[in-house]
Amino acid sequence: RSMVRKVNNEVELNDMDFDFDDLLAEVFGNKVTKVKLNPTLAGKKITIYSPSNNVGKTKQASMLCDYTIFIPFEEGLNAITRGSALKTASWADFKGHVAKLLNNPKMSKLLRSDKTVGIVLDGMETMAMYCKQYICDVNNKSKISDIPHGGGWSQYEAEMFSQVNKLSKTGFTLIFIGHGKSSKDDGDYMDFACDWRTGKPIRDISDFVFYVESNGVDENGNVIPSSAYLAEHLPDENNVGFFARSRFNQVQLFFEEWDAKVVKQAIYDGIVKQAEIEGAELVGFEEAFEQYESSFDIPFDEAKERIFDMLDALDDAELSDEADAIVLEYFSDVDELKNIKSNQKQTVQALYEHLEQALKQHDIELD
């Protein structure tokens, strides 16, 4: 039987035959896709932090992916033998690296192969300092607090979010490395040592936040391998609390030995197990990443021309007032549409889709 039927000109759902996936496809077309899981580290975001030095944060990070690129905000690569480093002495250097990483066709093709490419941002605290210095330089001030009306802090927050967000949408395995410190609110709770304007965007995008704990040395003075946690622990009378997390609920949450090979396999196995339990589809990175990509692929000039065609169609249907009202949701004056610039791609997309929906509601088809 049909999924819907009309009663008194109103649509009524037939519960027995109702198919929500069909409804989504009808409403959104190619803008909807089933949620899928990719069990590899491709495109994952990982944060590794510890209040202790020499626990293997950077060394193990260098071995998580097939290829590793370090952006060294601090001097922590002296004993690392795997991977390549991009020379970085300022935030401007970092912005240049990001632009090149995002705009190389060969790199983009590699990211959609079966290889994983790790970008290790080593030194979250120094990364924050570089960003603050950049904001001061842009505003020609010696201190960020000298920028009037607190504007420096909002610029710093926006700049940090912008660069981290750009990298997070690419397919690189992003690995942030930092130190831990006691929280101001609770001295028995460990969190990121960097300030929240850096820590928050990193925490928000991280699929995994590892808290790495030193196990000291044995009776012979040999270093005992560190341990790592993927679940938050609250402080108690015997132990300090700390922040940690995994977005994937079947990945093991404690690693007695902090070892990249073991961690990588555990993540893979955990995601596969979660897919089996929840009935999710396992796919490669490129197919899984489609849900984060826009389906709007109409070139700017073509979209702009089509917008005017849709406005003409509404005018011909004697719906000029509605057409003007739609345009005025995006511009202060209807005539501004004529001068829209190629860098206003999101405005064009939003207006295009709004007008497209208006035509559909009025059963108007373009020639």
BELSUL-V74882 format. One line per field, one symbol per residue. phi: phi as a letter, one per 40 degrees, with the letter a starting at -180 (. if undefined). psi: psi as a letter, one per 40 degrees, with the letter a starting at -180 (. if undefined). Layout:
# BELSUL-V74882
phi=???
psi=???
This chain:
# BELSUL-V74882
phi=.ccbabbfgbcbccdcbcbccccccccbfccbaccbbbcccdgcbbbbaacbcfbgdcccccbcbcbbbcbccbcbbdbcbbhbbcdbbaccdcdccddcccbbdccccccbcccbbcbccchcccdccdcccccccccfbcbccccdggcccccccccccdcccdccbbhcccbcbabbaccccaccbcaccccccccccccccccbbccbbcbgbcccgcccdcbbbbbcbccbcbbccacaabcbcbccbbbdbcbdcccccccdccccccccccgcccbcdccccdcbbcccbcddccccccdccccccccccgbccccccccccbbcadccdcbccccccccccccdcccdcccccbfbbcc
psi=iidiihhfeihhihddehhddddddddebeeiiihihheieheihhhhiieiifefdddddeedidihhhggeigeedehehiihhhheidddddddddddefhdddddddeaeihhhhhghgdddddddddddddddefidideehifedddddddddddddddddefdeihhhhhaiiihiddheehhaidiidddddddddehdhhhhhhieaiaeeehhhiiiiieihhiiaeeiiiihiiheheehiehhdhghddddddddddddddddddefihhiiddddedeeiiehfhidddddddddddddddddeffddddddddeeeieidedddehieefdddddddddddddddddefhhi.
